[in-house]
Amino acid sequence: MFGKSVTFWTLSLLLWLPQAHAAIAIGSARVWPAQDYTRLTLEARQPIRHTMFSLKDPERLVIDLEEVESGEALNQLAGRISSDDPYVSSVRVGRFKPGVMRLVLDLKSEVRPQLFDLKPVGEYGHRLVLDIYPAQPIDPLMALLEPTRSTGQETAGAPAAIKPAPTELSAETPPKLTQSQSLSTGDNAKPPPHANSAQPELSVRPLIIAIDAGHGGEDPGARGRRGSHEKNVTLAIARKLKSLMDDTSGMRGVLIREGDYFIPLGGRVAKARKVKADLFVSIHADAFIKPNARGSSVFALSERGATSTAARWLAKKENEADLIGGVNIAVKDPYLARTLLDLSQTATINDSMKLAKHVLNELGSINDLHRGQVEQAGFAVLKSPDIPSILVETAFISNPDEERRLNNEDYQEKIANAILGGVKRYFAQNPALSRPKIVQAELQAGNTPVER
């Protein structure tokens, strides 16, 4: 009897040992380059144990993966690095020692890396995520104002021929409107008639509209029956809307997301505030379990609960984007914390409702309306305390007919024109909100812009 027990436990131990030391297979390796940051994601069925350190001369990041086997996903990782990646020039993968696979990322400059784990959610398994940020964070407001810096050789009142700033918030330079006097020096003295324009001038600030293409990167959003991804449709419409706004006198569109990468919901709000946006428009494509659901909808924030069960369900679904896209909860952004805590915004919600009604009316001219009135719910992406904000569900990507139209460039242009028409009507009926705002056209290096 004793011998049988020993044999049983010996066999059990032998069966358990190979599993305890079985190598982890990386099922997928993805790279999402962007101007703000580059993300590298490794996905597996089990948690990936890891260590990371950096090396200098030249700049490198080293990640050691414990008990991870070599496989197709890792072998193809080097080929996923694009030449225009702002931060990573190449990746090398190899066996460092028994039980350890090593990733070496050759960098283009000094960076600020963040490495964190994500638990399984939705269709994703365990994820190890590396976010690579620049050592000096990009200031989107400075990037937006950079094209307005005077060269000292321009004719007063002439538009500056300056290329867009190389950031994801770049935009073409609007025509500069100069005042009759330069900045006061304290003695109210007028400059000589033929003095050059070396002194900073005041220019009329255009209306800035933050255009948020929903989802992106690890978060594809809703999927159509033909295989369309919401993140691609929303970005296409957002780009067309920006182009239309940039062609509108006194207005500039600023893309919150310019490519296929993920931005947390709160980060979208914070970015809109940093560029001092006058309005925030988040573009989405709805989905429902039944394919016959159709039509456009427009939503605003509610502080007192959703206006319908459908609105509550949609807000819950959209607010889960951070879980899908992947947020490093260990990092606290003080600017973002202030943004999300300051929610005394009754006046802003009222303005959001006005804007939403105008946009909904315009959308009704090109598509059926899912509901004939503006809906409200607790959308995290609309929680800016000082920027009127709306969420536009352009159509149902889960409806085969609407999915087909959403992928049509002419129809995307119609949607963008409808949103622009609603924005114009909003400002036409709220002239106090569209009055010119004066900012400095020329900034001293390192100085913050003058706020008024």
HELIX and SHEET records of a PDB file:
HELIX    1   1 PHE A    2  ALA A   20  1                                  19    
HELIX    2   2 GLU A   72  ASN A   75  1                                   4    
HELIX    3   3 ALA A   78  ARG A   80  5                                   3    
HELIX    4   4 PRO A  140  LEU A  145  1                                   6    
HELIX    5   5 GLU A  146  THR A  148  5                                   3    
HELIX    6   6 GLU A  230  ASP A  246  1                                  17    
HELIX    7   7 LEU A  265  LYS A  274  1                                  10    
HELIX    8   8 THR A  309  ASN A  319  1                                  11    
HELIX    9   9 ALA A  321  GLY A  325  1                                   5    
HELIX   10  10 PRO A  334  LEU A  341  1                                   8    
HELIX   11  11 THR A  346  LEU A  363  1                                  18    
HELIX   12  12 ALA A  380  LEU A  382  5                                   3    
HELIX   13  13 PRO A  400  LEU A  406  1                                   7    
HELIX   14  14 GLU A  409  GLN A  429  1                                  21    
HELIX   15  15 PRO A  431  SER A  434  5                                   4    
SHEET    1   A 4 ILE A  26  TRP A  32  0                                        
SHEET    2   A 4 THR A  38  ALA A  44 -1                                        
SHEET    3   A 4 HIS A 126  PRO A 134 -1                                        
SHEET    4   A 4 VAL A 111  LEU A 118 -1                                        
SHEET    1   B 4 HIS A  50  LEU A  55  0                                        
SHEET    2   B 4 ARG A  60  GLU A  66 -1                                        
SHEET    3   B 4 VAL A 100  LEU A 107 -1                                        
SHEET    4   B 4 VAL A  88  LYS A  97 -1                                        
SHEET    1   C 2 LEU A 202  ARG A 205  0                                        
SHEET    2   C 2 LYS A 437  GLN A 440 -1                                        
SHEET    1   D 6 MET A 251  LEU A 255  0                                        
SHEET    2   D 6 LEU A 207  ALA A 213  1                                        
SHEET    3   D 6 LEU A 279  ASP A 286  1                                        
SHEET    4   D 6 SER A 389  PHE A 396  1                                        
SHEET    5   D 6 SER A 297  LEU A 301 -1                                        
SHEET    6   D 6 GLU A 375  ALA A 377  1                                        
END                                                                             
